[in-house]
Amino acid sequence: MNQNGIDTTQPDQTKPRQTILVVDDDHDFAMAMAESLEIYGYTAKTANTAEDALAVATTLQPDGLLLDLRLGERNGLELLPALRRLFPDLVCIIVTGYPDMETAIGALRHRADDYFRKPFPPQDVCKVLDRCFRRIVAKRQGEAGRVRENFFGRLLVRRFSTLFVENESNLSGEKVLSRSILPGFFVAVDMMLGPERVEEYQKQCQDIVKRLSDGDRTRLSWDEYYSDPEAVKLALDAQIKMALHFREIDKRVIWLTTLINNHVGSVAHRPAGQAITPRDTITLLSFLFADLTAMLSTESGRRFVFRQYGQDTFARLASVADRFRPETVR
């Protein structure tokens, strides 16, 4: 832990050395963050103004950007479109000391990849950067193999997989989704649950798969996996933790819609980049939270949630369940 409160331990020398540009008008914070990124295996440079950032980026050609939302009197997001034009695959993480849902949605509309509130552990930022760079590699190499190994992701997607159309060239029904939403959906899951929790869920899912298949995944029955009591319990736990992010439900729906659309191209009859609408997102969430909704529809389920999580959390979960109850959505 250095004098700026940033952890500079646990170096990782195994990853390729991508270059990260840290843009923050707080010189000490920018330098400390760059120092941490270097220790975690990145090459890092700093800039303290939007003008300096453009000049440094032109020479540096960064792979990633850590961008403060406020650069003196300027909004840091004003810098992002110019950098995106120069570097289309640039990974961007917004940092700010003044977070709210409006600024989070604004960051996503500018195609930021994630959003952190100061102060934060640098290892969390590094985990998000790693995930973003892995997604870029997976996209270039094809998503199929990555999705097949994402056992936790498959467990969640199973909840709304009936909404997918088999032939995505014939999207027509307003409650039919394209599989092109999945990259953005997985990004949203990472952001709501956090990298460490997602990794733990994935490990638990891998253990379930190993148990059910006796170590030979070719023998795995997906129906058995989806209905396994441990897997069902894990999915419900994830639903509860994600649902707690929906305090401002309407704004969070816009947030999720924007995030998903940031990670797709053109889809059939819809405008480029608009694979999903807010109405579609509400439908998706009604399926995703179906286990939670079902639990809170019974007296025993309500008592369990109340005892396990307390009155305030129970009230928030009940509000989410009421909003995304299937009969309400329809």
C-alpha positions in Angstrom: 0.0 0.0 0.0 1.6 3.3 -1.1 1.0 6.8 0.2 -2.0 7.3 -2.1 -3.7 4.2 -0.6 -3.2 2.1 -3.7 -2.2 -1.5 -3.4 1.0 -2.2 -5.4 1.4 -5.8 -4.6 0.7 -9.1 -6.4 2.4 -8.5 -9.7 1.3 -10.6 -12.7 4.0 -11.2 -15.3 2.1 -13.7 -17.3 -0.1 -11.5 -19.5 1.0 -9.6 -22.7 2.0 -6.1 -21.9 -0.8 -4.0 -23.2 -0.4 -0.2 -22.9 -2.8 1.8 -20.7 -3.2 5.5 -20.7 -4.3 7.0 -17.4 -6.0 10.4 -17.8 -6.7 12.2 -14.5 -6.2 15.8 -13.5 -5.1 14.5 -10.1 -1.4 14.1 -10.9 -0.6 12.1 -7.8 -3.5 9.7 -8.4 -2.6 9.2 -12.1 1.1 8.5 -11.2 0.1 6.0 -8.4 -2.4 4.3 -10.7 0.2 4.0 -13.5 2.7 2.5 -11.0 0.1 -0.1 -9.9 -0.7 -1.0 -13.5 3.0 -1.4 -14.3 3.3 -3.8 -11.4 0.3 -5.8 -12.6 1.9 -6.4 -16.0 0.8 -3.4 -18.1 2.8 -0.6 -19.6 1.2 2.7 -18.3 1.6 6.4 -19.2 -0.3 9.4 -17.8 -1.9 12.6 -18.9 -3.5 15.3 -16.8 -5.6 17.2 -19.4 -7.7 16.2 -22.4 -5.2 18.0 -24.7 -2.2 16.1 -23.3 -4.2 12.9 -23.5 -4.8 13.3 -27.2 -1.1 14.1 -27.8 0.2 11.2 -25.7 -2.3 8.8 -27.3 -1.3 9.7 -30.8 2.3 8.6 -30.0 1.5 5.9 -27.5 -1.3 4.1 -29.4 -2.8 2.7 -26.2 -4.7 -0.5 -25.9 -6.7 0.7 -22.9 -7.8 4.0 -21.2 -8.4 4.8 -17.6 -10.3 8.1 -17.8 -11.4 10.4 -15.0 -15.0 11.7 -15.6 -13.9 15.2 -14.6 -10.8 16.8 -16.1 -10.7 20.2 -14.4 -13.7 22.1 -15.9 -14.1 19.6 -18.7 -16.1 16.4 -18.9 -13.7 13.5 -19.5 -16.3 11.8 -21.8 -15.8 14.6 -24.3 -12.4 13.0 -25.0 -13.7 9.5 -25.7 -15.2 9.9 -29.2 -11.9 11.4 -30.5 -9.9 8.5 -29.1 -12.4 6.0 -30.4 -12.0 7.3 -33.9 -8.2 6.9 -33.6 -8.4 3.5 -31.8 -11.7 1.6 -32.4 -10.9 -1.3 -30.1 -9.7 0.9 -27.3 -10.8 -0.5 -23.9 -12.1 2.4 -21.7 -12.8 2.4 -18.0 -14.3 5.5 -16.5 -13.4 6.5 -12.9 -15.0 9.2 -10.8 -15.4 10.4 -7.3 -19.0 11.5 -8.0 -21.0 8.6 -9.3 -24.7 8.3 -10.0 -26.9 6.4 -12.5 -27.1 9.3 -14.9 -23.3 9.6 -15.3 -23.0 5.8 -15.5 -25.6 5.7 -18.4 -23.7 8.6 -20.0 -20.5 6.7 -19.8 -22.0 3.7 -21.4 -23.6 5.7 -24.2 -20.0 6.8 -25.0 -19.1 3.1 -25.2 -17.1 2.9 -22.0 -16.5 -0.7 -20.9 -16.8 -0.2 -17.1 -17.2 2.4 -14.4 -15.4 2.7 -11.1 -15.9 4.9 -8.1 -12.9 6.3 -6.3 -11.2 5.0 -4.3 -10.9 1.4 -5.6 -8.4 -1.4 -5.5 -6.2 -1.4 -8.6 -6.4 -5.2 -8.8 -10.2 -4.8 -9.5 -9.4 -2.5 -12.5 -6.8 -4.9 -13.7 -9.2 -7.8 -13.6 -11.7 -5.8 -15.7 -9.0 -4.9 -18.2 -8.0 -8.5 -18.4 -11.6 -9.5 -19.1 -12.0 -6.8 -21.7 -8.8 -7.8 -23.6 -9.9 -11.5 -23.4 -13.2 -10.6 -25.0 -11.4 -8.8 -27.8 -9.3 -11.8 -28.5 -12.3 -14.1 -28.2 -14.3 -11.9 -30.6 -11.4 -12.1 -33.2 -11.1 -15.8 -32.8 -14.8 -16.6 -32.6 -17.1 -16.7 -29.5 -18.2 -20.3 -29.7 -15.4 -21.9 -27.7 -15.5 -19.2 -25.0 -19.2 -19.5 -24.5 -19.1 -23.3 -24.3 -16.6 -23.0 -21.4 -18.6 -20.3 -19.6 -20.6 -22.7 -17.4 -21.8 -19.9 -15.1 -22.9 -17.8 -18.1 -24.8 -20.7 -19.6 -26.6 -21.2 -16.3 -27.9 -17.6 -16.4 -28.6 -17.6 -20.1 -30.7 -20.7 -19.7 -33.2 -18.6 -17.8 -34.1 -16.6 -21.0 -32.9 -18.9 -23.8 -36.5 -19.5 -24.9 -36.5 -15.9 -26.1 -33.9 -16.5 -28.8 -34.9 -17.0 -32.4 -33.2 -19.8 -34.2 -32.8 -18.0 -37.5 -31.5 -14.5 -36.6 -32.2 -13.3 -40.2 -35.9 -13.5 -39.5 -36.3 -11.5 -36.3 -39.9 -10.5 -36.1 -41.6 -11.0 -32.7 -41.2 -8.1 -30.2 -40.3 -10.6 -27.5 -37.7 -12.5 -29.5 -34.0 -11.8 -28.9 -30.9 -12.2 -31.0 -27.9 -14.1 -29.5 -25.9 -11.0 -30.4 -27.0 -9.6 -27.0 -24.8 -12.2 -25.1 -21.4 -10.3 -25.2 -23.1 -7.2 -23.6 -25.1 -9.3 -21.2 -21.9 -11.0 -19.9 -20.3 -7.6 -19.5 -23.3 -6.5 -17.5 -23.1 -9.6 -15.3 -19.4 -8.9 -14.6 -20.1 -5.3 -13.7 -23.1 -6.1 -11.4 -21.4 -9.1 -9.6 -17.8 -8.0 -9.7 -14.9 -10.0 -11.2 -14.0 -11.9 -8.1 -17.6 -13.1 -7.5 -18.0 -14.1 -11.2 -14.8 -16.1 -11.0 -16.0 -17.9 -7.8 -19.4 -18.7 -9.4 -17.5 -20.0 -12.5 -15.3 -22.2 -10.3 -18.4 -23.6 -8.5 -20.0 -24.3 -11.8 -16.9 -26.1 -13.1 -17.0 -28.3 -10.0 -20.6 -29.2 -10.6 -19.8 -30.0 -14.2 -16.9 -32.2 -13.1 -19.1 -34.0 -10.6 -21.9 -34.6 -13.1 -19.6 -35.8 -15.9 -17.1 -37.8 -13.8 -14.4 -35.6 -15.3 -15.4 -36.3 -18.9 -17.3 -33.3 -20.3 -18.4 -35.2 -23.4 -20.6 -37.2 -21.0 -22.3 -34.2 -19.5 -26.0 -33.9 -19.8 -26.9 -30.2 -20.0 -30.4 -30.8 -18.7 -29.0 -32.5 -15.7 -26.6 -29.6 -15.1 -29.3 -27.0 -15.4 -31.6 -28.8 -12.9 -28.8 -29.8 -10.5 -29.8 -28.5 -7.0 -26.5 -26.8 -6.4 -26.6 -25.1 -9.8 -30.2 -23.9 -9.2 -29.2 -22.5 -5.8 -26.1 -20.8 -7.3 -28.3 -19.2 -10.0 -30.8 -17.9 -7.5 -27.9 -16.4 -5.4 -26.6 -14.6 -8.5 -30.1 -13.4 -9.3 -30.5 -11.9 -5.8 -27.2 -10.1 -6.0 -27.9 -8.7 -9.5 -31.4 -7.7 -8.5 -30.0 -5.5 -5.7 -28.5 -3.3 -8.4 -32.0 -2.3 -9.6 -32.8 0.3 -7.0 -33.6 2.7 -9.8 -35.3 0.2 -12.0 -36.1 2.4 -15.0 -32.6 3.9 -15.1 -31.0 0.5 -14.7 -33.1 -0.9 -17.6 -31.7 2.0 -19.8 -28.2 1.2 -18.5 -28.5 -2.5 -19.4 -30.0 -1.7 -22.8 -27.2 0.7 -23.6 -24.5 -1.6 -22.4 -25.8 -4.5 -24.5 -26.1 -2.4 -27.6 -22.6 -1.2 -27.1 -21.4 -4.7 -27.8 -23.3 -5.6 -30.9 -23.3 -4.8 -34.6 -26.3 -4.4 -36.9 -29.1 -6.9 -36.4 -31.7 -7.7 -39.0 -34.5 -5.1 -39.1 -33.2 -2.9 -36.3 -30.9 0.1 -36.7 -27.1 -0.6 -36.5 -26.1 -1.4 -33.0 -29.7 -1.7 -31.7 -30.1 -5.4 -30.9 -32.3 -4.7 -28.0 -34.9 -2.1 -26.8 -35.8 -1.2 -23.3 -39.0 -3.2 -23.7 -36.9 -6.2 -24.7 -34.6 -5.7 -21.7 -37.6 -5.8 -19.4 -38.7 -9.0 -21.0 -35.2 -10.5 -20.6 -35.1 -9.5 -17.0 -38.5 -11.0 -16.3 -37.1 -14.4 -17.4 -33.7 -13.9 -15.8 -35.3 -13.1 -12.4 -37.9 -15.8 -12.7 -36.5 -18.0 -9.9 -36.4 -15.0 -7.5 -39.9 -14.0 -8.5 -41.2 -17.5 -7.9 -39.5 -17.6 -4.5 -41.1 -14.3 -3.4 -44.5 -15.5 -4.5 -44.7 -18.0 -1.7 -44.9 -17.4 2.0 -42.0 -19.7 2.8 -39.8 -18.0 0.2 -40.6 -14.6 1.5 -39.8 -15.7 5.1 -36.5 -17.2 3.9 -35.4 -14.0 2.1 -36.5 -11.8 5.0 -34.5 -13.9 7.5 -31.5 -14.3 5.3 -31.1 -10.8 4.0 -33.1 -8.5 6.4 -35.9 -6.1 5.9 -34.3 -3.5 3.6 -32.9 -6.0 1.2 -36.2 -7.9 1.3 -38.1 -4.8 0.3 -35.8 -4.0 -2.6 -36.0 -7.6 -3.9 -39.8 -7.6 -3.6 -39.9 -4.4 -5.6 -37.8 -5.9 -8.4 -39.8 -9.1 -8.4 -43.1 -7.1 -8.7 -41.8 -5.1 -11.6 -40.5 -8.1 -13.5 -43.3 -10.5 -12.7 -44.2 -12.1 -16.1 -47.9 -11.1 -15.9 -46.9 -7.5 -15.2 -44.4 -7.4 -18.1 -47.0 -8.7 -20.6 
